[in-house]
Structure formats: structure tokens, C-alpha cells
Amino acid sequence: MPGERQLDPAALGDHIDRLYRAAWAMSGSREDAEDLVQETFARVLRRPRLLRSDDDLGYLLRALRNTFVSERRAQARRPRGSAGLEELEQREDPRATRPEALIESERLYAAIAQLPAEFRDALVAIELVGLSYAEAARALRVREATVATRLHRARRRLATALREPQEREAAAVEAAAHGHAGRQ
């Protein structure tokens, strides 16, 4: 078909950082993000892919999102076992220069992962992957105005989600201080 071209497998590595950030935001976990990007690449490389545009990143983001949704559906169908605390492995991130920065990143990505899919996809495309509104609209197959609206709503929900635990923590500290002072 005229205007089609084959996805260049050698160029996939050019997009790995952006896809990783998008996957982390979708899954809420660094380890799951690595697995998701790897599985997406494996699926894309299984057979030649014909693209109608020069938008490799948009295509890869759609493939990443589809892989994420497929894996979540498959997980929902599997029976779940429970792991004991002794079976869980604790890991330290050797790249983290400040432990609190790692905790903040994990909170942020976990909050992004909890957003409704349409809001999360817009936020990931614009804020984490760095697409323009036009590029995000093409990748998500919606109008630019829809991307702008979803992004605005995603930012509002994210701000609320990140503020709530801090407010609860501050209220608990204040209540504990007042409770302790009242007993003296």
C-alpha cells in the first residue's frame, strides 16, 4: 500500500527511555515497567510491522498500552496465591542518590497508575514521553482538544492523590500531639 513503511527494528532502542517511563506510569512499578517494555518489544519484533506514518513512537506507545491491557486481563484470569513475608525480596535501588527521591518517584508513578486509562494515557504521552499535543492526539487517536482536557483532569486528580496522604499524615501528627498534650 502506498505510504506504508516497515518499522525498523534497529530504531526501537531510540525510544526505550520514553517507553520505560510510560510503562512505569501504567504499571506503577519499575520492575513491571521493565517487563512490560521487554514484552512489548518482543511482540513488535515477532513479525514485520507496517506503519502508515513516520510516527514510530506513537505506534510503540499504542503497542505498549495494548500489551499492558492484555497482560492485566490475563492476570485477572489467573488464580492468585499468597506469598508469605519471608518470600518477598527487598531490593535497594543502586541508582537512587537520595532515598526520599526514590520514595517520591514511586508514590508519583503509583498515583499515575491509579488514574483512569484515558487520563493516564494523556499524561504519560505529554509529561513523561514528551510528545506534543498533536503527536499525542495522533498516538491516542483523539482530537488535540481531547488530549488537553484529559491532561488537565489527570493533573488535577494526580495533585489531589499526592496531597491526600500528606494531609492525612499531618492531621495524624497533629492529633497525636494534641492527644498527648491533653493527657499531661
N, C-alpha and C positions, 0 to 999 in steps of 0.2 A: 504494500500500500504506500502511495507517495507520502513523504513527510515522516515516515517511520524510520527509526534507527534502533540498533541493538544497544542495550545497556552494556557499558564497558566494565567488565568485572574488575579490571585493574584500577578503576577510579573509585571503587567502593571505599577504600581506605581514606579517601579525601573527606568523607562525611562521618567518620566513626565518632569523633568527639561530639558533634551535634546530635547524632542518633543516640549516643550514650546518655547525654543529658535528657533527651526526650524520653528515653526508656526509663531512666531513674524517676522522672516525674510521673510516668504512668504507673510504675510498679511500686514506688515508694521505698525501694531497696537497691543499694548499689550492686549487691550480688545478683539479684533478679534482673537488674538492668543489663549487666554483662551477659547473662544467659539469653536475655531477650534479643539483644543486638546480634549475638552469635547465631541464634536460631533464625533470625530474620535474614542474615547474610546466607545461611545455609539454604533457606527456602528460595531466595532470589537466585542463587547460583546453581540450583538443581537443573534448571533449563534456561535456554536463552530468553531474554525479556525484550520485547519490542516496545519502544516508547514513542509517543506521538509528539513529544516536545523535547526541549533541551533541559527540562526540569528533573534531573536525576534525584535531587534531594527531596522534592515533593513526592516523587514516586516511592522513594525509600521510606519516607515518613508514613505514607499510606500503608506500605507493606509492614512496617513496624507496628502500626496500630492494629492492622488485621491479625498479625501474629500474636499480639498481646491479647486481643479479644478471643482468638481461637484457643490459646493456652488457658485462659481463665475459664472458658466453657469446659474444656477438657478436665481441668482441676475440679470443677464443681461436680462432675460426674464420677470422680474417683472417690472411693471410701477413704475417710480420714482416720489416721491413727494418731495417738498422742505420744509425744516424746517426753521422757522424764527430764528433769532439770539437769541431771548428770550427763544426759546425752547431748545437750546443747553445747555448742562450741562458742567460746568467747574469742573475738578477734579484735586486734588493735589495728588501726589504720596507720601504716608507716608513713603515709603522705601527709597526715594531719600535723600541722605545725602547732596549732592551738586546739586542745581537746574540745573547748567550748565551740569552736568554729565547726567541728565535725558534728557536734550535737545540734547546732543551729541548722546546718545543712540537712541533717536527717529529719529534723522537725519540718523544715520547709518542704522537702521532697515528699514526706509523708502527707503533709497537708495538700499538696498539689495532687497527689494520687487519689485523695478523697473527693476531689471536685467532680461534678458531673462530667461525663466524657466530652460533651461539646465545648464546655468551658475549659477543661483541661487541655484539649487539643489546640484551642486558640492560644492559650497562654504558653504552651510548650513551643508552638510554631514561632510566635513572636519573641517571647522573652528568653527562651532557652536555646532555640535553634538559630534565632536571629533573622528570620525571614521578614521581608517587607509585608505590609498588609496585602498587597496584590499577590505576592508569592504565596502567602498563607491562604488566601482565598482560593487560589488555583489548587494548592495541595489538599485543602479540605473540601474543595468543590462546593463552595458557598460564595455569596457576594462579599465584597470588601466591607460593606456596612455591617453585615452579619458578624464578620470577624471582629470588627471594632466593638460591637455590642457585647459579644461573648467575652472578649478580652476584658472589657470594663467590669462586667459581672464577675468574672473569675478573680480579678484583682481585689474586688470588694469582699468576696467570700474568703479569699486567702488571708486578707488582712484581719478579718473577723476571726477566722480559725486560729491564726497565730497569736492574736491578742487575748483570746479567751483563757487559755491555760495560764498566762501570766497574771491576768486579773484574778483568777481563782486562787493562784498561789499567793498573791499579795493579800487577798482577803483572808486566807487561812493564817498567814503570818500575823496579820493584824488581830484576828480573832484570838489567836493563841496568846498574843501579847496582852490583850485586854483581859482574857480569861485568867492569865497568870497574875496580873496586877490586882484583879478583884479578889483573889484568894489571900492576899497578904494582909 
